[in-house]
Amino acid sequence: MFDLIIRNANLPDGRNGIDIAIDNGKIVEVAARIEASAGEEIDATGRLVSPPFVDPHFHMDATLSLGLPRMNRSGTLLEGIALWGELRPILTREALVERALRYCDLAVSQGLLAIRSHVDTSDPRLVTAEALIEVREKVAPYIDLQLVAFPQDGYYRSPGGVDALNRALDMGLDIVGGIPHFERTMADGAASVAALCRIAADRGLPVDMHCDETDDPLSRHIETLAAETVRFGLQGRVAGSHLTSMHSMDNYYVSKLIPLMAEAQINVIPNPLINIMLQGRHDTYPKRRGMTRVRELMDAGLNVSFGHDCVMDPWYSMGSGDMLEVGHMAIHVTQMAGIDDKRKIFDALTVNSAKTMGLEGYGLEKGRNADLVILQARDPLEALRLKANRLAVIRRGKVIARSAPRIAELHLAGRPATVDGATYAPIVPGA
């Protein structure tokens, strides 16, 4: 007698007609037909059951602040930074907590159950850190929330930035952040990378840096980050986020850079929605896409995961907390439209991101945490195409969110009474 059995599920690895038995918050059996009963059974009806979505790069301290204290009229990165600088002095702990919790509600409804948020430490009050630590405690039963100490105005560039970051880590933030390309000089940027990696090594913490979020092909701090990762023995514990300058680098230099990143086991986190929106703003035509070299990095064996980055904040007026929207954009901007490509994109929203965050017990195997999402799609390719509806979201074996199937009624003579868009794709052998 199990707590829950999900029947007739399709899995991301291509297995069909699978049952998943859950007991005491864990997956206890995954098989074609489980001859047992349970307190609750859910018939997936041949739909995709996935581990939950994971967002390894987000800014929860800014989310849902759109229009405060004014709108970003140009829609540019630099105006967004300036606008955040206007908002930051008037932030309150109560407002930060309220907006973050509202976003977490949205995330749960989208099957997003693990988030890594950067927390701006440039305000010496550290009200952002206080608020997000409170949120981390409140959402712990349903979201794994990691917090990055992020010196948004520059570790060295911001007055008091060094002290504030260390105090934030002392308060209990989980990860050492940085933004080397925003320092005053390339030399200061490189020095900040070395200093921050040393802090991480001394404290036994991971590193996640905004790195080379620029169109400048000479912004090469990822090279320094990879070298310092090896120097301090941080392999596998370091993430480089954005890396948009790689889009503009020449191929010869990149042929040297990617093997160095692979040696350092750098986790790569592009943010497709934001990168395609904010980069290339100084170009007329031809106009750069601004995305890092996703295909080449994947082919070199690096762990690539995708972040949402922003939802309705000073930098990005759009967003919905839907990681499938992120993957949908990634397919287009990377031109990764092949069958295997799309499966890799789906992995970058789930298993790769879980690896980046070091999540324990993640996955659909026996013994893993019973954290699952049932999608209104038959496979990962269809989930990405449709940005599929989440029919059920399960955390530790308990359903914490449900949505009705997205089905339209038709009132047309001689035509079907309903339309389910998830049934429209032809079944292609091998797809």
DAJO-V705502 format. One record per residue. N is the residue number from 1. RES is the residue in one letter. PHI is phi in whole degrees, 0 to 359 (none if undefined). PSI is psi in whole degrees, -180 to 180 (* if undefined). NEAR is the number of other C-alpha atoms within 8 Angstrom. Layout:
n;res;phi;psi;near
N;RES;PHI;PSI;NEAR
N;RES;PHI;PSI;NEAR
This chain:
n;res;phi;psi;near
1;M;none;109;6
2;F;263;167;11
3;D;289;-41;12
4;L;208;139;13
5;I;233;128;14
6;I;262;122;12
7;R;258;150;13
8;N;55;53;13
9;A;260;147;17
10;N;264;136;15
11;L;255;157;12
12;P;301;-26;10
13;D;279;2;4
14;G;103;-9;7
15;R;290;140;8
16;N;239;158;10
17;G;64;39;11
18;I;259;141;14
19;D;258;147;15
20;I;232;117;14
21;A;262;137;14
22;I;231;136;15
23;D;211;137;11
24;N;52;39;7
25;G;78;6;11
26;K;237;154;13
27;I;281;123;16
28;V;250;-17;10
29;E;199;141;11
30;V;227;111;12
31;A;205;166;8
32;A;295;-36;8
33;R;209;114;7
34;I;261;114;10
35;E;274;85;4
36;A;198;169;6
37;S;246;168;7
38;A;210;162;10
39;G;298;-31;8
40;E;216;140;7
41;E;235;140;9
42;I;237;124;8
43;D;271;112;8
44;A;284;-12;12
45;T;51;44;7
46;G;74;20;10
47;R;262;166;14
48;L;286;130;16
49;V;246;122;13
50;S;237;156;11
51;P;296;162;12
52;P;294;160;13
53;F;285;152;11
54;V;227;130;13
55;D;248;106;15
56;P;273;3;16
57;H;209;108;15
58;F;210;163;13
59;H;236;87;11
60;M;284;-21;12
61;D;289;-20;11
62;A;255;-14;10
63;T;299;146;14
64;L;64;19;10
65;S;263;14;10
66;L;309;129;11
67;G;90;-3;9
68;L;254;128;8
69;P;280;-3;7
70;R;201;173;7
71;M;275;152;8
72;N;281;98;12
73;R;291;-35;4
74;S;275;-22;5
75;G;72;18;10
76;T;264;162;10
77;L;298;-46;8
78;L;293;-39;6
79;E;292;-34;11
80;G;299;-42;12
81;I;296;-44;10
82;A;297;-41;8
83;L;295;-42;12
84;W;298;-36;9
85;G;297;-29;8
86;E;283;-36;9
87;L;283;-36;10
88;R;305;-43;8
89;P;295;-19;7
90;I;254;8;6
91;L;293;142;9
92;T;240;154;7
93;R;300;-42;10
94;E;297;-44;7
95;A;292;-39;8
96;L;298;-45;14
97;V;297;-44;12
98;E;299;-47;8
99;R;294;-40;11
100;A;295;-42;14
101;L;294;-38;10
102;R;297;-40;8
103;Y;294;-39;12
104;C;296;-35;10
105;D;301;-46;8
106;L;298;-43;10
107;A;301;-46;12
108;V;300;-42;14
109;S;297;-23;11
110;Q;263;7;11
111;G;73;21;12
112;L;261;105;16
113;L;242;10;12
114;A;211;130;12
115;I;221;136;14
116;R;253;117;13
117;S;249;133;13
118;H;280;137;14
119;V;239;116;14
120;D;296;123;13
121;T;253;14;16
122;S;283;-20;15
123;D;275;118;10
124;P;298;-16;8
125;R;294;-28;4
126;L;56;34;12
127;V;295;-30;10
128;T;296;-44;12
129;A;296;-44;13
130;E;301;-45;9
131;A;294;-46;12
132;L;288;-29;15
133;I;296;-42;11
134;E;298;-43;9
135;V;296;-42;11
136;R;304;-40;11
137;E;290;-41;7
138;K;293;-38;7
139;V;267;-2;12
140;A;308;-35;9
141;P;294;-20;5
142;Y;227;-11;8
143;I;222;132;12
144;D;277;110;10
145;L;246;119;11
146;Q;254;145;12
147;L;238;128;13
148;V;257;128;14
149;A;285;107;17
150;F;242;108;14
151;P;282;79;15
152;Q;304;-37;10
153;D;271;9;11
154;G;105;133;14
155;Y;298;-46;15
156;Y;266;-33;10
157;R;293;-36;10
158;S;277;128;10
159;P;302;128;5
160;G;77;8;8
161;G;296;-38;16
162;V;295;-49;8
163;D;295;-43;7
164;A;297;-41;13
165;L;296;-43;14
166;N;295;-38;8
167;R;294;-38;8
168;A;296;-41;13
169;L;295;-38;12
170;D;297;-31;7
171;M;289;-21;7
172;G;123;13;7
173;L;294;152;13
174;D;268;-25;11
175;I;221;147;14
176;V;270;122;17
177;G;252;176;14
178;G;189;170;17
179;I;209;69;16
180;P;299;-33;18
181;H;288;-9;13
182;F;263;-1;9
183;E;289;169;14
184;R;296;-37;7
185;T;225;163;7
186;M;301;-38;10
187;A;295;-43;6
188;D;297;-38;11
189;G;299;-46;15
190;A;296;-40;11
191;A;295;-36;8
192;S;294;-38;12
193;V;300;-47;14
194;A;297;-44;11
195;A;295;-43;8
196;L;289;-36;11
197;C;294;-36;13
198;R;296;-43;9
199;I;301;-46;9
200;A;298;-43;13
201;A;296;-43;11
202;D;293;-35;7
203;R;267;-8;6
204;G;70;37;6
205;L;246;158;11
206;P;286;171;11
207;V;233;139;12
208;D;215;108;13
209;M;248;135;12
210;H;297;119;13
211;C;225;120;14
212;D;58;44;14
213;E;278;73;10
214;T;201;162;10
215;D;271;-1;11
216;D;284;114;7
217;P;292;-13;11
218;L;269;1;6
219;S;278;103;10
220;R;235;38;9
221;H;291;-19;13
222;I;296;-32;11
223;E;297;-47;10
224;T;297;-42;11
225;L;299;-42;11
226;A;296;-44;12
227;A;295;-43;10
228;E;290;-30;11
229;T;300;-46;13
230;V;294;-43;11
231;R;302;-41;7
232;F;264;6;9
233;G;67;37;7
234;L;259;18;12
235;Q;307;132;11
236;G;84;-10;8
237;R;251;9;12
238;V;238;136;13
239;A;240;139;12
240;G;250;115;15
241;S;263;145;13
242;H;79;-76;15
243;L;53;37;17
244;T;290;-24;16
245;S;297;-23;17
246;M;298;-23;11
247;H;295;-28;13
248;S;257;-5;11
249;M;286;154;10
250;D;284;155;7
251;N;295;-33;6
252;Y;296;-47;6
253;Y;297;-42;8
254;V;296;-31;10
255;S;296;-24;8
256;K;271;-37;8
257;L;291;-47;9
258;I;298;-43;10
259;P;299;-35;9
260;L;295;-42;11
261;M;297;-39;13
262;A;294;-40;11
263;E;299;-38;9
264;A;278;-5;13
265;Q;55;45;12
266;I;291;134;16
267;N;275;129;14
268;V;253;131;13
269;I;232;87;15
270;P;286;159;16
271;N;231;85;15
272;P;305;-43;15
273;L;297;-47;10
274;I;284;-42;11
275;N;298;-42;14
276;I;288;-25;11
277;M;279;-41;6
278;L;262;-23;11
279;Q;273;165;12
280;G;71;17;10
281;R;289;-20;7
282;H;269;-3;4
283;D;273;147;8
284;T;265;-95;6
285;Y;215;141;4
286;P;295;148;5
287;K;247;127;7
288;R;288;148;9
289;R;282;-33;10
290;G;85;3;14
291;M;268;143;17
292;T;294;176;11
293;R;276;75;9
294;V;300;-50;10
295;R;299;-47;8
296;E;296;-39;7
297;L;293;-42;12
298;M;297;-45;10
299;D;297;-27;7
300;A;276;0;9
301;G;90;7;7
302;L;284;150;13
303;N;278;111;13
304;V;251;126;14
305;S;229;156;16
306;F;251;140;16
307;G;249;156;15
308;H;277;-36;16
309;D;77;-64;9
310;C;220;147;14
311;V;220;113;13
312;M;49;65;13
313;D;221;-171;13
314;P;299;-23;16
315;W;265;-27;13
316;Y;214;114;11
317;S;277;-4;9
318;M;251;-159;6
319;G;101;150;10
320;S;217;6;6
321;G;75;12;11
322;D;260;109;11
323;M;291;-23;14
324;L;291;-29;11
325;E;295;-39;9
326;V;299;-48;14
327;G;295;-37;14
328;H;300;-45;11
329;M;295;-39;10
330;A;299;-41;13
331;I;303;-44;12
332;H;288;-48;9
333;V;285;-29;11
334;T;271;-9;10
335;Q;57;37;7
336;M;262;79;11
337;A;255;-1;8
338;G;287;166;6
339;I;300;-50;8
340;D;293;-35;6
341;D;302;-48;9
342;K;295;-36;14
343;R;296;-37;10
344;K;294;-38;8
345;I;297;-43;11
346;F;297;-41;12
347;D;299;-34;11
348;A;291;-14;12
349;L;262;-10;17
350;T;230;-91;13
351;V;295;-38;11
352;N;294;-43;12
353;S;294;-36;16
354;A;297;-37;12
355;K;293;-43;9
356;T;304;-43;13
357;M;277;-6;9
358;G;66;36;6
359;L;288;131;8
360;E;268;143;4
361;G;76;17;7
362;Y;272;139;11
363;G;131;179;9
364;L;255;13;10
365;E;274;159;8
366;K;305;134;9
367;G;94;-12;8
368;R;277;165;11
369;N;298;141;11
370;A;276;67;13
371;D;247;115;13
372;L;215;158;13
373;V;228;131;14
374;I;259;123;13
375;L;249;150;15
376;Q;276;66;14
377;A;197;157;14
378;R;269;-19;12
379;D;202;172;12
380;P;301;-35;12
381;L;296;-43;10
382;E;289;-34;13
383;A;299;-42;14
384;L;290;-42;14
385;R;297;-43;8
386;L;270;-13;9
387;K;49;62;11
388;A;299;146;13
389;N;297;141;10
390;R;268;110;14
391;L;282;-36;12
392;A;208;140;12
393;V;240;126;18
394;I;239;130;13
395;R;235;120;12
396;R;52;40;10
397;G;85;2;14
398;K;243;136;7
399;V;287;120;9
400;I;247;-6;9
401;A;202;143;9
402;R;224;149;10
403;S;224;144;8
404;A;289;149;5
405;P;305;144;7
406;R;275;97;8
407;I;229;129;8
408;A;264;144;7
409;E;269;136;7
410;L;250;143;9
411;H;234;68;6
412;L;232;129;7
413;A;299;129;4
414;G;79;4;4
415;R;245;167;7
416;P;300;154;7
417;A;284;-26;8
418;T;223;160;8
419;V;228;124;9
420;D;248;106;9
421;G;301;-23;8
422;A;285;-6;11
423;T;256;6;6
424;Y;272;-25;6
425;A;291;134;6
426;P;300;147;4
427;I;274;111;5
428;V;256;122;5
429;P;303;133;4
430;G;87;-8;3
431;A;275;*;5
